[in-house]
Amino acid sequence: MTIELRVPGLKEMAVRQGWLMDPATMAYNRGREMGGAEGYDPATGCIDFSRENWRYWRQVWLLNEPDFFSAYIRDVEKDRYVGEVCWFRDGEDYTAGILIAAEYRRMGYCAPALRALAEHAFSRADIPALMCALPGDNLPAVRGYRRAGFAPFGQADGAVVMRLMREMWERT
């Protein structure tokens, strides 16, 4: 399997909109506390990503490295988008995230996509580590992060905190 990260154009935002409005894809998000996030439906986990938000989202997430980064995961051989990866700066930490569309889960995309994200992050001198707090019961996600090189770093509020340090990445 060959994957690549691709920063989406404005016309490709409909792909992300579809993922965020798909209850099967967003099931992991169901019932989570989102701090009153606009457009979030706790019953389904879905997030409204209406067309009028696309330009603003692109300006924040795609034009503000190193604080924000997002890209679609593209299966090169099958010529399809299967999800997205991102990071965002939270104080001194950089939080990594991944979303695989429900229909493409358990097909081996998670670890290669996270490795591609790490490769992009660590090509920058200003990102020392990537972190992620995962629900402790989301074992497929924990396994995917581990396969990508992340290691358990601790626990916080019932979540497993995973971390990938630049030094760990450079040794692999």
N, C-alpha and C positions, 0 to 999 in steps of 0.2 A: 504494500500500500504506500502510495506517495501522497503526502499532503503538503499544502502550502498555505501560508497565511496571506490573506488578501484584504487590504483596506477597501471597504465598499464605497462605491459612488452613491450619489444621491438617489439615483434610480433603483439601486439595489436595496434601499432601506425597506422596501416591501417584504423582502425575505425575512429580515429581523422582525418586522411587524407580525408576520405569520407565526414565527416561533413564539413570540411573547404572548400571542393570543390563543395559543394551542394548549388546552388544559392538560393533555398528555405530556407535552414538553415541559410545562411549568408546574407539574404536580409536586416536584420537590419543594416548591415555594409556597404551597398551600398552607394556610394557617400561620405563617410566620409573622412576627412583629416587624413591620416595615416603617415604623415611625410616622404613620399618616401619609405615606408616599401617595402622591396624586396618581389616580388611574389604577391602583392596585386593588385586586379583588381577592380578599383572603379566602373566599370559598373555593376558588379555582386555582389560585396562585398566579393567575394571568395579570399582565400589565398592559394597560392601554398605551400603545405607541402610535398615536395618530399622526397623520401626514404633516400636520402643522408643527409637530415637534422634531421632525427629521433634521432640518437645517441646524437648529440649535444643538441637538444631540451631536451632530457631526462636528460642529465647531468646538464643543467641549471635549469629546472623546477622541477625535481624529486629528485635531490640530494643536494639542497641548502636551506633547511629549516633553519631558518625562513624567509629568504629573498624571496624565491619562493616556491610555492606548487601548484600542480595540481593533480586531480584525476578524474576518470570517475565516473559517476552516474550510478549505477546498480540497476535495478528493480529486486529485489531478487525473487519475486514470478513468474515473467515472464522470468527470466534469460536472460535479455538483457540490453545492455548499451543504455541509453537514452540521454546522454550529458556529460558535464564535468563542474567542478567547479575549481576555482583557487584563489590564492591571490599572490600578488607580492608587495615587499616593494618599495615605492616611497618616498625617503627621510625618514621622520619620520612616514609616513602614510603607512598603508597596504590596498591596493586596492583589493577588492573582485570582482570576475566575475563568470558568469555562461553562459553556452551555452546549450540549449536544442535543440536536432535535431528537424527539422520542423515537422516530422510525430508524435512527442510525445508532442508537445506543447498543452497547454490548457487541460492537463490531470492531473494537480496537482503535478508535480514534482519539480517546482521551489522552493517553500518555504521549503519543507523537505530537499532538497539538500543544500540549503543555511544554514539551521539549522545544518546539518551535518558538513558543512564546518566550521561554527562558533564553533561547539563543538570541532573540531580538532584544530582550531586556538587557542581557549581559554584554551585548555589543556596545552598550552605552556605559561610560565610566561612572555615571552618577547613580546607578541602581545597585546597592550592595546585596540585596536579598529580595526574594519574593515570598510572601506569606499567604496563608489562607486558613480561615476557620471553617471547618466542615461539620455539619451535624454528625454526632458520633454514630448514629444509626445508618448513615449513608455509606455503607461499606464499599459499594462500587466506586464512589468518588474517592474515598480514602485509598483504595487500591490503585486507581488511576494516577493519583498524585504521587504515590510511592514509586510506581513504575517509571514516572517521569523524573525521579531523583529527589523528590521532596521527602523530608523526614519528619516524624512527629516531634513537635517542639514543646508541647504542653497541652493543657486543657483550659477552656474558659467558657463558663456558662453552658456546660454540657456539650461543647463543641471540641473537636480535635483540631488543634492548631498545627498546621503543616508549614515547614519552612525549607526553602532552597537557597543556600548561601552561594554567593559568587565563587568562593573558594571550592565548594563541593562541586559546582558545575564545571569549573576549570580542570578539576582532576579527572573528570569522566571523558 
